[in-house]
Amino acid sequence: MESSRRRTQHSTNGKGSEAVERSAQWGRAWEVDWFSLIGVVSLLCFAPFIVFYFVMACDQYECSISQPLLELYQGKATLPSVWARAPSFTWTAAKIYAVWVSFQVFLYMCIPDVVHKFIPGYVGGVQDGARTPAGLINKYEINGLQCWIITHALWFANANYLHWFSPTIIFDNWIPLMWCANILGYAVSTFAFLKAYLFPTNVEDCKFTGNIFYNYMMGIEFNPRIGKWFDFKLFFNGRPGIVAWTLINLSYMAKQQELYGQVTNSMILVNVLQ
């Protein structure tokens, strides 16, 4: 079975191809105005540092957003001194993050979904995607829930029996891991950007606006892929971050238990609801 195939529509009035062409229009701008360009450049340049600022404020200033700015204004602190007080990139965090992403790639690519066979109403396994602007329909292996279950089963097995690593590992490396996530994000964006020019998955599903920054931010390919199954959108939108979300909560809960000998009701509530 091919990973993608072109489908055509026919109608009695002979306007089927025209309807397909209309339905295949992209939802993004062909021409970029100055407002959009300023927003895109600002996000690319400052988004990681805005996140760093909030994390730093919680870590060093008891979650006071204004206190760091006030100290900078009063001369009690400088940007280098604030930066020096915060944890930065570490190779330990890089190894942890590399193992994590590699493990999720393995689950995504190598473990066919069987959960849909046991959960009524759950749609998993190989499914058709939406029609692309070029008229293609890609195949997707929907195994996200299964990957989440396997990951968390291993997490609990490690915490209670295997003891390969501390359950507080995410908390203990939180800010360095944040930098690793940002580095990967920019690296993947750069690779996808260059890929669209050099070896696109489908030339007809590429959209060039003429503005390099907007192309970089919004993407050029509609469905960038490597090989038959590795879909950039499906993997990076969901697996490394969303699967880790509940693990982050569990790691914070483990750290609370380690520091205070108990887990608060609010921590339990966050873990259950999220």
N, C-alpha and C positions, 0 to 999 in steps of 0.2 A: 504494500500500500504506500503510495507516495505521500510525503509529508505535506505537500501542498498541491492543489489542483485548481485550474481555472474553470469557473462555471459561467455559463451564459444564460441569459433570460430571453424568452421569446414572448411576443404578444401578438394578438390577432391584427392589431393596427400597424405592426411593423416598427414600433418605437421602443422595443425592448432594450436595445443597446443604448439608446439615449437615456432610458430610465436608470440603467446600470451606471452610466457615466455620471448622471446627476447624483446618485446615491454614493458614488465613490469619491466625492469631493472631500478634501481635507478640512478639518475644523480649525486650522490655524491660519494666521495671516500670511498672505503672499508678500505683502509689502509691510515693512516694519516702521512704525512711527517713532518719533524721538522719545515719547513717554515710555513705550515698551522697551526701547533700547536702553534707556537709563535704568529701568527696573531690572532688566536682565544683567547688565554689567554690575549693578549694585549687589545683586544676589550672588553672582559669581565671585565677587571680590570680598564681600563682607559677611555672608551667611555663616561660615564656620566661626568667625571671630565673635559674632553676636551670640552664637550658642556657647562659645567659650566664656563670654562675659557673664552670662547667666549662671553657668556652672561654677565659675570662679566666685561670683557673688554669694552663692549658696555655700561654697566650700570655705571661704575666708571671711565673709561678712555677715554670716547668719541670715542669708537670703535677703539682705537689704540691697535693693537694686540701685538706690541713690548714693549709698555710702562710698563706694569706690569713686564715683564721679566727684563727690564732695571732697574727698581726701586729695584727689588730683588737683582740684581747683584751689584748695587751701595750701598746696605744696607739701602735704604730709606724705604723699606718695608720688612716685613717678611711674610711667608706663613700664620701664624696665624692671622696677622693683615689684610691681604687681605681677608681671609676667614671670619673674624669677620665683615667686612664691607658689606658683601653680605647677602641678606635675605636667610634664611634657611627654613627647613621644619616647617610648622605650622599645628596645628590641624584644623584651619579654612579652609585651603587649602585642607586638607585631607577630610573634610566633603563635600566640594564642589566637589572634584574629585570623591568621593564615590557616591554622588547623580548623577553625570554626567554619570558614567559608568553604574550604576544601571538603569538609564533611557534608555540608549542605549540598554542594555540587554533586557529590557521590550519591546522596539520597535522591536528589532530583533526577539524575540521569540513569541510575542503575537499579532502582527499586520500583518495579511496576506497581500500580495501585491495586490493592485487594480490599481496601476498606469499603468501597462502594458495594461489594458483594454481601456485606454483613449489616450495613446501616440503611434501613429503608428510607428512600427519598433522597439519599446523598448521591450526587452526580460526580463520579470520579472516573478514573481510567482515561483512555484516549477519547478526546472530544474535539469537535470542530470549533475553530475560532470564528470570529466575525470576518465578513468579506472585507478585504483590503481595497484601497483605491484602485489598484491594478486589477481587481477582480479575483484575487486569490483567496483561498480558504485554507489556512494552515491547520495542522494537527497539533494538539497539545496533550501531554501526559499530565492529567490532573491528579497529583498525589500529595498535595500540600498538607492535608489533614493527617495523612499517614506519616509524613515526615515529621510533623509536629509531635505525634504520639511516640514515634521511635526515639526522637531526640529527648523528650521528657522522661521516657522510660529509662534511658541510659543515664540521664541526670540523677534520677532518684536511686538507681542502682549504684551509681558512683558514690552518692552521698551516704548511703547506708551500708554498702558491702565492698565495693571495689576500691574506693579511696584513691583514685588516680590523681585527683586535684581537689582543692578545697572548694566547697560550695560558695564561698565568698569571693571566688576568683574574679568575677565581673566587678563587684564593688571595689575590690582591692586595686583593680587596674582601670577604673572607670574613665578617667580623663585621657590616659594614653590610648585606651581603646577607642575613645571618641575621635582622637586624631587619626587613628588607623582607618576608621570608617570614612572619614573625610578624604583621606588620601586615596582609598579605593574608589570612592565616588568620583573624584576628579580623574583618576586613571581610567576607569571604565568609560566615562563620558568622552575622554580624549580618544580612546581606542574606537568607540562607536562613531565618533566624528570622522576620524581618518578612514575607518572602514567604509563609510558611505561614499567616499571619494575613490578609494583604491579597489575595493572588492565588495560591493553591496550585495546583499542577499537577493534583492530584486531591483533592477534599475528603475522599473516603472513605479515602484513604491518609494521613491526618493523625492524629497521636496526641498529645493534650494531657494531660500528667500533672497539671496544676494547680500545678506548681512551675516558675517562670520560669527558674531557673538550670539545672535538669535539662533542661528543654526546649531551652535554648540549647546546652548541651553535647552532648546526645545527638541533637538534631535532632527536628523535628516531622513533616516529610514523609518518607515512606518512600523515594521516588525524586524528589527535587526536580529539575525540568528547566526550561530556558528554550527555548522553541520546540520543534521536533520532535525534535532530535537532541542538543542540548547537555545532557548528564546530569552533574550536579554530582559525584556519587560517582565515576563512571567517570573523569572528567577530573582532579579534584583529588586523588584517591587515587593516581593513577598518573603523570600526565604531568609536571607541573612538577618534582616531587621525584624520582620513580624514574628518569625519563629523564636527569635531571641527575646522578644518583648516579655513573655512570661518568665523566661529564665532570668532576666534582669530583676524582675520582682522577687523571684525565689532567692536570688543571690543577696538582695537587700534584706530579705527576711532572715536568711542565715546569718548575716552580719549583725542584725539586731539581737538575735539569739546569742551570738558569741559575745557581744559587748555587754548586754544587760541581763542575760540569763532567761529572757522571756520574749515572747512575740506579742505585740499589742494587737488589740482588736482592729484598729485602723489598718495595720499592715496585713492582717488576715483578710480584711474586706477588700483592699486593693488587689491582692492576689486572686481572690475568688471572682471579683467582678471583671477584672481585665483578662 
